[in-house]
Amino acid sequence: MDAVHLQKRKGYLSIGTGGLLLSAGYLGMAFQLPLGDMARPGAGIFPILVGGLMVFASLSTIWEGWRTGTGEQLELPSGQDRSRLLVLVGAMSVYVVGLPWLGQIVASTLFLISLMRVMSDVSWLRVITYSLVISITIYVVFVRLLNVPMPRGIVNF
Amino acid sequence: MGAIDGLWYGLNLAFTAQNLLAAFAGAFAGTAIGVLPGFGPTAGLALLLPFTYAMGPSTGLIMMAAMLYGAMYGGSTTSILMNMPGEAASVITCIDGYKLTKKGRAGAVLFIVAAGSFIGGTISVIGVMLFVPTLAQLAIIFGPAEFFALTAGGLLILSRISAGSFAAGFLPMALGLMFSTIGLEAVTGQNRFTFGVNDLSQGLELAVLAVGVYGIAEVMFVVESLRSQERPLHVKVREMLPTRQELRRSWAPIGRGTVVGFLFGLIPGPSATLATFAAYRLEKSTSKHKDEIGHGAVEGVAAPETANNAAATSLMVPLLGLGIPFSSATALMLGAMMVHNVQPGPLLMTTNPEVFWTVIASMFVGNVMLVVINVPMIGVWVRMLRIPSYILLPTVLLMAAIGSYSLRNSMLDVYLLLVLGIIGYALRKLDFQLAPLVVGAVLGPMIEKHFREGLFMSQGDVSVFWSSPIAIGLWSIVLVVMALSSIAHLRNRILLSAPNEA
C-alpha cells in the first residue's frame, strides 16, 4: 500500500484541539439550558459535567500527544489508495445528498458505478450491468417486499 | 417461577414454527454479515437488528440471539479461511486457523469451531441462568448511588481497559456521553443540542452510530488498502469431519476455553477479545501439544473460539441482571430489547419472569441453530467469500444506508451515518477505541438518570454517591483497576524505550 506518514504526536494534538473546540461549543449551549438547583438538577447539569469530562479528555489527549516522540508515525494512504478512499467518501456524499431528488434506483446505480470502477479493472459494460442488477434487486427486496419507503425521486417508482 | 419451570416455559415459547424460522433466519443473516470482510459482528448486528423490531417480543429476541451467535461465528470463518479476522476477538484464530486451512483441514477446523462455540455457548447460558438470579437479588438493594457507581464506574473501566493509553479510551467515552445528551431530555422534556431539527429530538439512533463508526469506517479501511483479493480455498465436503485424533485433542481446550470465556464475560471491557487471548495463552502453557500451537494446532483454534462464544454469552449476565451493557454488542441488544418493551435489570425476573426465561431460551435456540445451519452451510460461506470486493463492499454500504433510513424514515440518519463513519475512521486511524464511544452513548441516559435521582433523594447532597458501603466498594474497584492499568501501561512504555536508551 502506498503511504505517507503522519506523526502520531500531530494527530493527537489535532484531535485534542478539536475536542477542546467541540467542548467549548457544547458547554456554551449547555449553560443556556435550565440548571435547576442541586436538590432538583435541571436539564443542563449533566451536559455541563459531560462537557467538563470532554475538556479533561481533550487536555489528556494534548498531553499525551505532547509527550509522544516524533518517531511514532501513522500511515496515511497516498496515491491510488487515497484516490479510492476519496472516491468512496465523495460517492457516499453525492449519494446521501442526491438520494431525495434522484430516488433510490438512480442514486444507487450511480453510486455503485463510481465505486466499482475505482475498485476494479472490469469493463464499463460489466460495471453498469452489475450496478443496475444490484440496484433493482435492492429496490425489489427493500422497497417492495419489506415496504421501506425510500425516496422515489425522478424515476418515481 | 423456578429455574426448571421457567426454562421449560421459555423453551415452549421458543419451539414454535415461527420462532424456529426466526432463529434460522437470524443465524443465517448473522453469519452472512459476520462473514463479510470489512463489517464485523457489531456493525452487522446493528444493521440487522432493526429488522426484528416489527416482530413480537419472543420472536424478536430469538432472532436477535441467533444473529449475535451467527455474526460471531461468521467473523471466525474469515479468520480461518482467509487469514482476515472479522473482529478483534477473531485475531488469535488466524494464527493456527489459517495454517490448518493450508494443510487442507479447513472443513474440520470449522466443524470444531462450530462444536466448540456451541458447547461453550450452551454451558455459558447455564451459567447465565445460575448467576443472573443471584445478581438480580443483590441488585434489588441497589439505590441510585450504587447504580451510578456501577454504570459510571463500569464505563470508566471499559474506557481504560479497551485502550493502551488513557486518552485513547477516555476521549471516545466522553464523545459517546455527549452524543447521549442529544435529544429530548427525559424528565423535563427539554430539547438539548437539536439545533432546531425535529428529527434530532428523538436523539441519535444507536444502530446508525454503531454501523457508522464500526461498519462504514471499517469499509473505508478495506477500500483504502485494497489488495488483490485472496480467494478462499475450496472446502470439500468429505474433508468436513475432523479425525478422531483432532476431536480428542479438542475436548480439553473447549472445556478450558468455556471457563475462561465465561469468567471474562462477566467483567466490563473487551471481554471476548481478552478471553480469546487468555484462552490461547492458557493452551500454550497447559496443552500436551503446546509446541505445535502457533504452527497449525487444533488447540490454538478450539480454545479461543470457545472462549469467544462463552464470553459473548456471559456478557448477558450484567445486561440481564443489572440492565447494564458492558460491550457494544450488548449495548445494541439492550436497545433492541427496549424496543420490544423488555427492560432488562434486577426487576425483570420478579415482574416479568416469563420474559426473562424467553430470553434464556432464545439463547439456547440461537446456539443450536448456529450449529444446525452453519456446519452444512460452510460451502455457502466459502462461496460468499469468493464474491469480489468491488461488488460486495458497495452493496453492503448501500444496505447500510437503506437500513439507517428505514429506522425512522429520515434522511438525517443517512447523513449522520456518513459523518459518523468519517469520525470512526479518523479515531481508529489514530488508535482511539470505539467501544467506549458506543457504550457511552447507551449508558449516558442511565448515568444521568441515577445521578439526578441520587441528588433528588439526598436533597442535593453529593456525598450520597460515596456514602454507602456498596458504592464505596465499587468506586474502590474502579480506582484500583484504573491505577493498575496506568501502571501497566507506564511499565510497557519504559520497557519499550529502555533498549533505545541502552
Boltz contact constraints between the chains, C-beta under 6 A:
constraints:
  - contact:
      token1: [A, 1]
      token2: [B, 225]
      max_distance: 6.0
  - contact:
      token1: [A, 11]
      token2: [B, 430]
      max_distance: 6.0
  - contact:
      token1: [A, 38]
      token2: [B, 460]
      max_distance: 6.0
  - contact:
      token1: [A, 39]
      token2: [B, 459]
      max_distance: 6.0
  - contact:
      token1: [A, 39]
      token2: [B, 460]
      max_distance: 6.0
  - contact:
      token1: [A, 41]
      token2: [B, 452]
      max_distance: 6.0
  - contact:
      token1: [A, 41]
      token2: [B, 455]
      max_distance: 6.0
  - contact:
      token1: [A, 43]
      token2: [B, 185]
      max_distance: 6.0
  - contact:
      token1: [A, 43]
      token2: [B, 188]
      max_distance: 6.0
  - contact:
      token1: [A, 43]
      token2: [B, 190]
      max_distance: 6.0
  - contact:
      token1: [A, 46]
      token2: [B, 448]
      max_distance: 6.0
  - contact:
      token1: [A, 47]
      token2: [B, 181]
      max_distance: 6.0
  - contact:
      token1: [A, 50]
      token2: [B, 177]
      max_distance: 6.0
  - contact:
      token1: [A, 50]
      token2: [B, 178]
      max_distance: 6.0
  - contact:
      token1: [A, 53]
      token2: [B, 174]
      max_distance: 6.0
  - contact:
      token1: [A, 54]
      token2: [B, 174]
      max_distance: 6.0
  - contact:
      token1: [A, 57]
      token2: [B, 170]
      max_distance: 6.0
  - contact:
      token1: [A, 57]
      token2: [B, 171]
      max_distance: 6.0
  - contact:
      token1: [A, 57]
      token2: [B, 174]
      max_distance: 6.0
  - contact:
      token1: [A, 60]
      token2: [B, 166]
      max_distance: 6.0
  - contact:
      token1: [A, 60]
      token2: [B, 167]
      max_distance: 6.0
  - contact:
      token1: [A, 61]
      token2: [B, 167]
      max_distance: 6.0
  - contact:
      token1: [A, 61]
      token2: [B, 171]
      max_distance: 6.0
  - contact:
      token1: [A, 64]
      token2: [B, 165]
      max_distance: 6.0
  - contact:
      token1: [A, 64]
      token2: [B, 167]
      max_distance: 6.0
  - contact:
      token1: [A, 77]
      token2: [B, 224]
      max_distance: 6.0
  - contact:
      token1: [A, 81]
      token2: [B, 224]
      max_distance: 6.0
  - contact:
      token1: [A, 84]
      token2: [B, 223]
      max_distance: 6.0
  - contact:
      token1: [A, 85]
      token2: [B, 224]
      max_distance: 6.0
  - contact:
      token1: [A, 88]
      token2: [B, 223]
      max_distance: 6.0
  - contact:
      token1: [A, 92]
      token2: [B, 418]
      max_distance: 6.0
  - contact:
      token1: [A, 96]
      token2: [B, 414]
      max_distance: 6.0
  - contact:
      token1: [A, 96]
      token2: [B, 415]
      max_distance: 6.0
  - contact:
      token1: [A, 96]
      token2: [B, 418]
      max_distance: 6.0
  - contact:
      token1: [A, 108]
      token2: [B, 398]
      max_distance: 6.0
  - contact:
      token1: [A, 112]
      token2: [B, 394]
      max_distance: 6.0
  - contact:
      token1: [A, 115]
      token2: [B, 394]
      max_distance: 6.0
  - contact:
      token1: [A, 116]
      token2: [B, 390]
      max_distance: 6.0
  - contact:
      token1: [A, 119]
      token2: [B, 390]
      max_distance: 6.0
  - contact:
      token1: [A, 120]
      token2: [B, 390]
      max_distance: 6.0
  - contact:
      token1: [A, 134]
      token2: [B, 395]
      max_distance: 6.0
  - contact:
      token1: [A, 142]
      token2: [B, 402]
      max_distance: 6.0
  - contact:
      token1: [A, 148]
      token2: [B, 406]
      max_distance: 6.0
  - contact:
      token1: [A, 149]
      token2: [B, 409]
      max_distance: 6.0
